[in-house]
Amino acid sequence: MSRIGNFPVNIPEGVTVKVSDNNVVAVKGPKGELSQDVDPGIKVTVKDNEVVLERLGEEKRLKALHGLYRALINNMVVGVSEGYKIVQELVGVGYKASNNGQLLELSLGYSHSIFFELPDEVKVQTVTERGKNPTIILESHDKQLIGQVAAKIRSLRKPEPYKGKGVLYQGEVIRRKAGKAAAAK
């Protein structure tokens, strides 16, 4: 039984949720619009500023999808009302980041610069302060998309455990490993 699926999703002021006949949930708010197809085995209803999800059967598959779709709809409601923000740090000597509109230019210790085109739904800002690591700030209303973009940027130079260099999420701690030990005689 899904415990998450049983909780209703509260709809804040300024956000509208519509469920169409073919089980598509559309959420519209001040930050943007999102939609999600829902399995026909899950019934979605909107009443009293709440979205309620019910299973139409007791199959194992429907029990798994019940909590999934509740979480996805909740993420959509939070995204269009408040939005999501991910901050990444570039740790390493000579690592740089700059943006020109939706084009992100990264210098990550390779022989060439990496140019990364961001989707229109994701807003990017780069900050470079003296004495601090360069940071990339990503903002969007779509949690899935911003997470995917952040993971792709991180994959360009993953943090390594010996020197701790790479692209890190803000607040992330890298477990360091000891380097080579000197040969004992």
N, CA and C of each residue as an Amber inpcrd file, in Angstrom:
protein
   555
   0.8330000  -1.1800000   0.0000000   0.0000000   0.0000000   0.0000000
   0.8810000   1.2480000   0.0000000   0.5190000   2.2100000  -0.8420000
   1.3060000   3.4360000  -0.9300000   0.8540000   4.4240000   0.1370000
   1.7730000   4.8160000   0.9870000   1.4370000   5.8110000   2.0000000
   1.4760000   7.2090000   1.3990000   2.4190000   7.4240000   0.4830000
   2.5450000   8.7360000  -0.1630000   1.3080000   9.0150000  -1.0250000
   0.8490000   8.0130000  -1.7630000  -0.2860000   8.1930000  -2.6730000
  -1.5670000   8.5700000  -1.9810000  -1.7220000   8.2370000  -0.7020000
  -2.9570000   8.5330000   0.0230000  -3.0650000   9.9930000   0.4390000
  -1.9470000  10.7130000   0.5060000  -1.9860000  12.1250000   0.8940000
  -2.4810000  12.9780000  -0.2630000  -3.3820000  13.9260000  -0.0150000
  -3.7920000  14.8360000  -1.0900000  -2.7070000  15.8790000  -1.3530000
  -2.7080000  16.4220000  -2.5580000  -1.7640000  17.4820000  -2.9330000
  -2.4940000  18.8150000  -2.7930000  -2.0090000  19.6900000  -1.9190000
  -2.6220000  21.0030000  -1.7370000  -2.2680000  21.9120000  -2.9060000
  -3.2510000  22.6580000  -3.3710000  -3.0440000  23.5780000  -4.4870000
  -2.9450000  24.9930000  -3.9210000  -1.7650000  25.6540000  -4.0520000
  -1.6340000  27.0210000  -3.5270000  -2.4090000  28.0260000  -4.3850000
  -2.5420000  29.2300000  -3.8640000  -3.2510000  30.2830000  -4.5710000
  -2.4960000  30.6700000  -5.8370000  -3.2180000  30.8760000  -6.9300000
  -2.5950000  31.2540000  -8.1940000  -2.2470000  30.0700000  -9.0810000
  -2.4930000  28.8500000  -8.6110000  -2.1870000  27.6450000  -9.3870000
  -3.4980000  26.9580000  -9.7490000  -3.6280000  26.5620000 -11.0310000
  -4.8190000  25.8330000 -11.4660000  -4.4050000  24.4460000 -11.9420000
  -5.2180000  23.4440000 -11.5710000  -4.9760000  22.0610000 -11.9740000
  -6.2060000  21.5790000 -12.7200000  -5.9880000  21.0430000 -13.9260000
  -7.0920000  20.5150000 -14.7310000  -6.7700000  19.0800000 -15.1270000
  -7.7900000  18.2280000 -15.0590000  -7.6520000  16.8340000 -15.4670000
  -8.5410000  16.6310000 -16.6860000  -7.9330000  16.2140000 -17.8220000
  -8.7160000  16.0090000 -19.0380000  -9.2940000  14.5950000 -19.0680000
 -10.1350000  14.3280000 -20.0580000 -10.8090000  13.0300000 -20.1820000
  -9.8310000  11.8870000 -20.4040000  -8.7180000  12.1410000 -21.1080000
  -7.7520000  11.0700000 -21.3890000  -6.6650000  10.9860000 -20.3080000
  -7.0080000  11.4040000 -19.0650000  -6.1470000  11.2710000 -17.8850000
  -4.8210000  12.0300000 -18.0110000  -4.8770000  13.2490000 -18.5270000
  -3.7120000  14.1260000 -18.5740000  -3.9340000  15.2480000 -17.5590000
  -2.9870000  15.3870000 -16.6320000  -3.0850000  16.4300000 -15.6070000
  -2.2690000  17.6260000 -16.0810000  -2.9120000  18.7980000 -16.1710000
  -2.2440000  20.0290000 -16.5810000  -2.2290000  20.9930000 -15.3990000
  -1.0320000  21.4990000 -15.0730000  -0.8660000  22.4250000 -13.9510000
  -0.3350000  23.7370000 -14.5030000  -0.9980000  24.8340000 -14.1260000
  -0.5990000  26.1500000 -14.6160000  -0.4380000  27.0870000 -13.4240000
   0.6640000  27.8430000 -13.4240000   0.9220000  28.7640000 -12.3220000
   1.7330000  29.9510000 -12.7780000   2.1650000  30.7970000 -11.8380000
   2.9120000  32.0060000 -12.2100000   4.2690000  31.7250000 -12.8600000
   4.8980000  30.5820000 -12.5750000   6.2270000  30.2790000 -13.1310000
   6.1650000  29.5450000 -14.4670000   5.0120000  28.9540000 -14.8270000
   4.9180000  28.2480000 -16.0980000   3.8070000  27.2140000 -16.1070000
   3.8640000  26.3330000 -17.1150000   2.8640000  25.2830000 -17.3040000
   3.5480000  23.9410000 -17.4350000   2.9330000  22.8920000 -16.8490000
   3.4360000  21.5290000 -16.9750000   2.2600000  20.5820000 -17.1490000
   2.5070000  19.4350000 -17.8020000   1.4630000  18.4260000 -17.9340000
   2.0770000  17.0390000 -17.7860000   1.2470000  16.0850000 -17.3510000
   1.7130000  14.7250000 -17.0940000   0.6080000  13.7320000 -17.4560000
   0.9580000  12.7240000 -18.2600000   0.0310000  11.6250000 -18.5330000
  -0.0230000  10.7320000 -17.2980000  -1.2220000  10.3070000 -16.9230000
  -1.4040000   9.4370000 -15.7660000  -1.9760000   8.1090000 -16.2480000
  -1.4980000   7.0130000 -15.6660000  -1.9620000   5.6740000 -16.0110000
  -3.4850000   5.5840000 -15.8360000  -4.1870000   4.8720000 -16.7430000
  -5.6480000   4.7590000 -16.6210000  -6.1080000   4.0520000 -15.3360000
  -5.2240000   3.3260000 -14.6820000  -5.5750000   2.6410000 -13.4320000
  -5.5910000   3.5530000 -12.2170000  -5.2040000   4.8170000 -12.3980000
  -5.1860000   5.7990000 -11.3100000  -6.2030000   6.8910000 -11.6540000
  -7.1260000   7.1470000 -10.7330000  -8.1490000   8.1720000 -10.9410000
  -7.7160000   9.4530000 -10.2320000  -7.6720000  10.5590000 -10.9690000
  -7.2540000  11.8510000 -10.4200000  -8.4610000  12.7740000 -10.3610000
  -8.7180000  13.3280000  -9.1800000  -9.8250000  14.2700000  -9.0270000
  -9.3290000  15.5230000  -8.3160000  -9.9300000  16.6680000  -8.6780000
  -9.5970000  17.9510000  -8.0510000 -10.8340000  18.4250000  -7.3060000
 -10.7080000  18.5780000  -5.9670000 -11.8270000  19.0990000  -5.1760000
 -11.3020000  19.8550000  -3.9690000 -11.9250000  20.9710000  -3.6510000
 -11.5920000  21.7880000  -2.4760000 -10.1170000  22.1670000  -2.4160000
  -9.5560000  22.6830000  -3.4990000  -8.1460000  23.0780000  -3.5730000
  -7.1920000  21.9420000  -3.2260000  -7.5530000  20.7110000  -3.5700000
  -6.7040000  19.5430000  -3.3580000  -6.8300000  18.6040000  -4.5510000
  -5.7190000  17.9350000  -4.8560000  -5.7170000  16.8900000  -5.8830000
  -5.6510000  15.5600000  -5.1480000  -6.6290000  14.6810000  -5.4330000
  -6.7030000  13.3870000  -4.7630000  -6.5190000  12.2900000  -5.8070000
  -5.6420000  11.3160000  -5.5110000  -5.4020000  10.1950000  -6.4110000
  -5.9290000   8.9160000  -5.7710000  -6.6650000   8.1270000  -6.5690000
  -7.2110000   6.8610000  -6.0900000  -6.8360000   5.7530000  -7.0590000
  -6.5510000   4.5560000  -6.4980000  -6.2970000   3.3770000  -7.3360000
  -7.6280000   2.7690000  -7.7380000  -7.7190000   2.2460000  -8.9580000
  -8.9310000   1.5750000  -9.4070000  -8.8170000   0.0630000  -9.2580000
  -7.7360000  -0.4050000  -8.6120000  -7.5410000  -1.8250000  -8.3760000
  -6.4900000  -2.0270000  -7.3070000  -6.2550000  -3.2700000  -6.9540000
  -5.2690000  -3.5760000  -5.9210000  -4.0650000  -4.3350000  -6.4740000
  -3.7910000  -4.1800000  -7.7640000  -2.6450000  -4.8570000  -8.3670000
  -1.3460000  -4.2150000  -7.8550000  -0.2830000  -5.0050000  -7.8600000
   1.0070000  -4.5200000  -7.3830000   1.4970000  -3.3380000  -8.2240000
   1.2980000  -3.3930000  -9.5250000   1.7220000  -2.3290000 -10.4380000
   1.0100000  -1.0160000 -10.1090000  -0.2890000  -1.0800000  -9.8440000
  -1.0400000   0.1380000  -9.5320000  -0.6370000   0.7080000  -8.1740000
  -0.3040000  -0.1650000  -7.2260000   0.1440000   0.3050000  -5.9250000
   1.4560000   1.0700000  -6.0600000   2.3280000   0.6010000  -6.9540000
   3.6040000   1.2890000  -7.1870000   3.3850000   2.6330000  -7.8830000
   2.4780000   2.6760000  -8.8600000   2.2360000   3.9050000  -9.6160000
   1.4760000   4.9570000  -8.8010000   0.7270000   4.5140000  -7.8040000
  -0.0800000   5.4260000  -6.9910000   0.7880000   6.5140000  -6.3480000
   1.8410000   6.1110000  -5.6540000   2.7310000   7.0700000  -5.0110000
   3.5650000   7.8530000  -6.0130000   3.9380000   7.1920000  -7.1170000
   4.7340000   7.8570000  -8.1480000   3.9900000   9.0500000  -8.7240000
   2.7450000   8.8420000  -9.1540000   2.0030000   9.9270000  -9.7890000
   1.6520000  11.0310000  -8.7900000   1.4340000  10.6810000  -7.5250000
   1.1860000  11.7040000  -6.5120000   2.4180000  12.5830000  -6.3480000
   3.6020000  11.9570000  -6.3140000   4.8520000  12.7130000  -6.1730000
   5.1030000  13.5810000  -7.4090000   4.8330000  13.0570000  -8.6050000
   5.0390000  13.8370000  -9.8280000   4.1120000  15.0540000  -9.8750000
   2.8420000  14.8650000  -9.4940000   1.8900000  15.9810000  -9.5020000
   2.2820000  17.0110000  -8.4400000   2.7340000  16.5530000  -7.2710000
   3.1860000  17.4730000  -6.2260000   4.3920000  18.2820000  -6.7140000
   5.3440000  17.6280000  -7.3960000   6.5120000  18.3380000  -7.9320000
   6.0970000  19.3790000  -8.9640000   5.0720000  19.0740000  -9.7630000
   4.5810000  20.0310000 -10.7540000   3.9580000  21.2460000 -10.0730000
   3.1520000  21.0080000  -9.0340000   2.4900000  22.1100000  -8.3230000
   3.5300000  23.0060000  -7.6420000   4.5130000  22.4010000  -6.9870000
   5.5730000  23.1900000  -6.3340000   6.3920000  23.9430000  -7.3830000
   6.6680000  23.3110000  -8.5150000   7.4700000  23.9300000  -9.5670000
   6.8310000  25.1710000 -10.1600000   5.5230000  25.1080000 -10.4720000
   4.8750000  26.2660000 -11.1020000   4.5580000  27.3660000 -10.0930000
   4.5790000  27.0410000  -8.7840000   4.3090000  28.0850000  -7.7920000
   5.6000000  28.6830000  -7.2280000   6.5820000  27.8410000  -6.8650000
   7.8230000  28.3300000  -6.2540000   9.0300000  28.1940000  -7.1750000
   9.1070000  27.1200000  -7.9300000  10.2420000  26.8600000  -8.8010000
  11.3340000  26.0860000  -8.0750000  12.3110000  25.6060000  -8.8240000
  13.4240000  24.8340000  -8.2800000  14.7360000  25.5280000  -8.6250000
  15.7210000  25.3360000  -7.7500000  17.0230000  25.9790000  -7.9350000
  18.1150000  24.9870000  -7.5670000  19.1180000  24.8350000  -8.4370000
  20.2690000  23.9770000  -8.1790000  21.5260000  24.8240000  -8.3560000
  22.4160000  24.7530000  -7.3690000  23.6800000  25.4940000  -7.4160000
  24.8130000  24.4830000  -7.5030000  25.6990000  24.6560000  -8.4870000
  26.8530000  23.7810000  -8.6670000  28.1320000  24.6030000  -8.5670000
  29.1750000  23.9830000  -7.9720000  30.4760000  24.6330000  -7.8330000
  31.4880000  23.9370000  -8.7270000  32.4110000  24.7080000  -9.3060000
  33.4980000  24.1530000 -10.0940000  34.7550000  24.2220000  -9.2360000
  35.2240000  23.0590000  -8.7710000  36.3820000  22.9920000  -7.8890000
  37.5800000  22.5190000  -8.6990000  38.5950000  23.3520000  -8.8140000
  39.8010000  23.0010000  -9.5470000  40.5120000  24.2560000 -10.0250000
  41.8170000  24.1680000 -10.1610000  42.6040000  25.3160000 -10.5890000
  42.3040000  25.6130000 -12.0570000  41.9160000  26.8540000 -12.3350000
  41.6580000  27.2650000 -13.7070000  40.2780000  26.9010000 -14.2170000
  39.4270000  26.2960000 -13.4140000  38.0630000  25.9700000 -13.8500000
  37.2490000  27.2560000 -13.9050000  36.5430000  27.4700000 -15.0150000
  35.7700000  28.6890000 -15.2070000  34.4270000  28.3590000 -15.8230000
  33.4550000  29.2340000 -15.5820000  32.1360000  29.1200000 -16.2020000
  31.6400000  30.5060000 -16.5530000  31.0550000  30.6320000 -17.7400000
  30.4260000  31.8840000 -18.1430000  29.2520000  31.5440000 -19.0500000
  28.2740000  32.4350000 -19.0690000  27.1230000  32.1760000 -19.9370000
  26.8190000  33.3860000 -20.7880000  26.3300000  33.0880000 -21.9880000
  25.8710000  34.1120000 -22.9140000  24.4610000  33.6920000 -23.3070000
  23.4600000  34.1860000 -22.5770000  22.0880000  33.7440000 -22.7930000
  21.9390000  32.3100000 -22.3130000  21.5230000  31.4250000 -23.2060000
  21.3230000  30.0120000 -22.8620000  22.5340000  29.1520000 -23.2040000
  23.6340000  29.7750000 -23.6320000  24.8510000  29.0340000 -23.9620000
  25.8210000  29.1370000 -22.7890000  26.1590000  27.9920000 -22.2080000
  27.0610000  27.9250000 -21.0630000  28.4310000  27.4950000 -21.5560000
  29.4630000  28.2950000 -21.2580000  30.8390000  27.9600000 -21.6430000
  31.5940000  27.5260000 -20.3990000  32.1410000  26.3110000 -20.4360000
  32.8500000  25.7400000 -19.2980000  34.2960000  25.4620000 -19.6600000
  35.1940000  25.8230000 -18.7680000  36.6000000  25.4900000 -18.9030000
  36.9280000  24.5750000 -17.7280000  37.0710000  23.2660000 -17.9990000
  37.1900000  22.2720000 -16.9340000  38.5040000  21.5050000 -16.9680000
  39.5670000  22.1390000 -17.4160000  40.8720000  21.4960000 -17.3980000
  41.1870000  20.6790000 -18.6340000  40.2930000  20.6690000 -19.5910000
  40.5760000  19.9860000 -20.8540000  41.3080000  20.9520000 -21.7790000
  41.7690000  20.4620000 -22.9180000  42.4940000  21.3060000 -23.8630000
  41.5570000  22.2600000 -24.6040000  40.2520000  22.0840000 -24.4500000
  39.2750000  22.9020000 -25.1530000  38.1760000  23.3390000 -24.1900000
  37.4640000  24.3860000 -24.5500000  36.3010000  24.8170000 -23.7740000
  35.0980000  23.9850000 -24.1850000  34.1920000  23.7770000 -23.2580000
  32.9760000  23.0170000 -23.5350000  31.8250000  24.0050000 -23.6080000
  31.0670000  23.9590000 -24.7150000  29.8930000  24.8120000 -24.8830000
  28.6640000  23.9400000 -24.6890000  27.7770000  24.3570000 -23.7800000
  26.6130000  23.5640000 -23.4070000  25.3620000  24.4030000 -23.6280000
  24.5060000  23.9770000 -24.5610000  23.2630000  24.6860000 -24.8680000
  22.1720000  24.2230000 -23.8950000  21.5810000  25.1650000 -23.1760000
  20.5550000  24.8370000 -22.1860000  19.1610000  25.0100000 -22.7790000
  18.1960000  24.1940000 -22.3410000  16.8130000  24.3700000 -22.8080000
  16.2490000  25.7210000 -22.3530000  15.2330000  26.2130000 -23.0630000
  14.6530000  27.5170000 -22.7460000  13.9850000  27.5500000 -21.3770000
  13.5110000  26.3980000 -20.8770000  12.8190000  26.3460000 -19.5880000
  13.7770000  26.5400000 -18.4080000  15.0920000  26.3660000 -18.6410000
  16.0780000  26.4660000 -17.5700000  16.8100000  27.8040000 -17.6960000
  16.7770000  28.5850000 -16.6050000  17.5090000  29.8540000 -16.5770000
  18.8540000  29.6040000 -15.9130000  19.9150000  30.1760000 -16.4850000
  21.2640000  29.9450000 -15.9540000  21.8980000  31.2770000 -15.5810000
  22.7160000  31.2060000 -14.5250000  23.4740000  32.3750000 -14.0790000
  24.8070000  31.8560000 -13.5730000  25.8900000  32.5180000 -13.9500000
  27.2140000  32.1130000 -13.4720000  27.7760000  33.2220000 -12.5940000
  28.4330000  32.8080000 -11.4950000  29.0090000  33.7640000 -10.5490000
  30.4720000  33.4010000 -10.3530000  31.3520000  34.3900000 -10.5420000
  32.7760000  34.1940000 -10.3030000  33.2440000  35.2860000  -9.3450000
  33.6010000  34.8750000  -8.1280000  34.1070000  35.8180000  -7.1310000
  35.5480000  35.4720000  -6.8130000  36.3350000  36.4750000  -6.5400000
  37.7420000  36.2680000  -6.2170000  37.8720000  35.4970000  -4.9060000
  38.6740000  34.4520000  -4.9090000  38.9030000  33.6490000  -3.7150000
  37.8710000  32.5610000  -3.4790000  36.8690000  32.4560000  -4.3530000
  35.8430000  31.4240000  -4.2130000  35.7440000  30.6380000  -5.5130000
  35.1860000  29.4370000  -5.4180000  34.9960000  28.6170000  -6.6080000
  33.9000000  29.2140000  -7.4950000  34.0740000  29.1390000  -8.8240000
  33.0010000  29.5950000  -9.7150000  31.7340000  28.7620000  -9.4890000
  30.5800000  29.3990000  -9.5670000  29.3230000  28.6850000  -9.3590000
  28.4030000  28.8530000 -10.5570000  27.5720000  27.8260000 -10.7640000
  26.5420000  27.8370000 -11.7960000  25.2110000  27.7270000 -11.0640000
  24.2920000  28.6590000 -11.3100000  22.9790000  28.6460000 -10.6700000
  21.9430000  28.3510000 -11.7400000  21.2270000  27.2390000 -11.5760000
  20.1790000  26.8250000 -12.5060000  18.8310000  27.0030000 -11.8370000
  17.8510000  27.5730000 -12.5570000  16.5020000  27.7490000 -12.0320000
  15.5000000  27.3270000 -13.0890000  14.4360000  26.6140000 -12.6440000
  13.3950000  26.1580000 -13.5640000  12.1430000  25.7980000 -12.7870000
  11.0400000  25.6460000 -13.5060000   9.8010000  25.1790000 -12.8840000
   9.6390000  23.6700000 -13.0320000  10.4660000  23.0410000 -13.8610000
  10.3780000  21.6010000 -14.1290000  11.4870000  20.8750000 -13.3720000
  11.1410000  20.1530000 -12.3160000  12.1320000  19.4860000 -11.4650000
  12.9080000  18.4240000 -12.2320000  12.2270000  17.6700000 -13.0720000
  12.8770000  16.6020000 -13.8270000  13.8940000  17.1680000 -14.8120000
  13.5280000  18.2180000 -15.5170000  14.4130000  18.8160000 -16.5130000
  15.6380000  19.4640000 -15.8630000  15.4470000  20.2070000 -14.7730000
  16.5830000  20.8780000 -14.1280000  17.5420000  19.8450000 -13.5400000
  17.0150000  18.7530000 -13.0100000  17.8630000  17.6870000 -12.4860000
  18.6740000  17.0110000 -13.5740000  18.0510000  16.8200000 -14.7310000
  18.7340000  16.1940000 -15.8590000  19.8410000  17.0990000 -16.3980000
  19.5810000  18.3960000 -16.4850000  20.5890000  19.3480000 -16.9690000
  21.7620000  19.4150000 -15.9930000  21.4550000  19.4620000 -14.6800000
  22.5140000  19.5160000 -13.6700000  23.3670000  18.2500000 -13.6990000
  22.7360000  17.0970000 -13.8970000  23.4750000  15.8360000 -13.9710000
  24.3600000  15.8000000 -15.2120000  23.8860000  16.3600000 -16.3130000
  24.6820000  16.3870000 -17.5510000  25.9020000  17.2930000 -17.3700000
  25.7200000  18.4570000 -16.7320000  26.8500000  19.3610000 -16.4750000
  27.8630000  18.6750000 -15.5660000  27.3810000  17.9810000 -14.5390000
  28.2610000  17.2790000 -13.6040000  29.0350000  16.1720000 -14.3050000
  28.4040000  15.5070000 -15.2840000  29.0610000  14.4000000 -15.9830000
  30.2280000  14.8640000 -16.8550000  30.3080000  16.1610000 -17.1390000
  31.4080000  16.6720000 -17.9490000  32.7500000  16.5830000 -17.2100000
  32.7160000  16.6770000 -15.8640000  33.9100000  16.4950000 -15.0400000
  33.4410000  16.0670000 -13.6500000  33.2830000  14.7640000 -13.4670000
  32.8050000  14.2390000 -12.1940000  33.8500000  14.4800000 -11.1080000
  33.4200000  14.6890000  -9.8660000  34.3790000  14.8800000  -8.7850000
  35.1960000  13.6150000  -8.5600000  36.4980000  13.7860000  -8.3980000
  37.3440000  12.6100000  -8.1740000  37.7940000  12.5960000  -6.7190000
  38.0040000  11.4020000  -6.1550000  38.2210000  11.2840000  -4.7100000
  39.6300000  11.6060000  -4.2200000  40.6140000  11.7830000  -5.0950000
  41.9870000  12.0060000  -4.6390000  42.2950000  13.4770000  -4.3890000
  41.8980000  14.3450000  -5.3150000  42.1330000  15.7790000  -5.1240000
  40.8420000  16.5440000  -4.8420000  39.6890000  15.9110000  -5.0970000
  38.4010000  16.5650000  -4.8540000  38.0110000  17.5570000  -5.9350000
  38.6330000  17.4490000  -7.1230000  38.3380000  18.3730000  -8.2090000
  37.1420000  17.8800000  -9.0080000  36.4180000  18.8280000  -9.6240000
  35.3050000  18.4770000 -10.4910000  34.1320000  19.4140000 -10.2890000
  32.9780000  19.0280000 -10.8370000  31.7480000  19.7990000 -10.7050000
  30.9460000  19.1830000  -9.5710000  30.7100000  19.9520000  -8.5090000
  30.0100000  19.4710000  -7.3200000  28.7180000  20.2460000  -7.1190000
  27.7330000  19.5950000  -6.5170000  26.5490000  20.3140000  -6.0640000
  26.9400000  21.0840000  -4.8050000  26.3490000  22.2450000  -4.5880000
  26.6940000  23.0520000  -3.4200000  26.3400000  22.2860000  -2.1430000
  27.2900000  22.2210000  -1.2280000  27.0830000  21.5060000   0.0160000
  27.4620000  20.0370000  -0.0460000  27.8190000  19.5300000  -1.2290000
  28.1980000  18.1270000  -1.3750000  29.5950000  17.9110000  -0.7930000
  29.7730000  16.8050000  -0.1000000  31.0640000  16.4780000   0.4890000
  31.6060000  15.2580000  -0.2370000  32.8270000  15.3630000  -0.7400000
  33.4650000  14.2550000  -1.4480000  34.3110000  13.4740000  -0.4480000
  34.0830000  12.1710000  -0.3840000  34.9100000  11.3280000   0.4880000
  36.2810000  11.1990000  -0.1550000  37.2750000  11.6530000   0.5550000
  38.6400000  11.6650000   0.0080000  39.3170000  10.3360000   0.2860000
  40.1590000   9.9290000  -0.6560000  40.9670000   8.7170000  -0.4970000
  42.4210000   9.1060000  -0.2850000  43.1530000   8.2590000   0.3840000
  44.5900000   8.5060000   0.5630000  45.2880000   8.1800000  -0.7490000
  46.3150000   8.9280000  -1.0540000  47.0800000   8.6730000  -2.2590000
  48.0430000   7.5060000  -2.0650000  49.0060000   7.3980000  -2.9430000
  49.9950000   6.3150000  -2.8320000  50.7950000   6.4810000  -1.5570000
  51.0230000   5.3820000  -0.8870000  51.8900000   5.4080000   0.2920000
  53.3320000   5.1770000  -0.1890000  54.2830000   5.8130000   0.4760000
  55.6840000   5.6390000   0.1060000  56.0930000   4.1890000   0.3640000
  56.9750000   3.6720000  -0.4700000  57.4060000   2.2690000  -0.3340000
  58.1760000   2.0990000   0.9720000  57.7320000   1.1600000   1.7850000
  58.3880000   0.8980000   3.0780000  59.5540000  -0.0590000   2.8700000
  60.6740000   0.1990000   3.5390000  61.8430000  -0.6710000   3.3930000
  62.0350000  -1.5190000   4.6090000
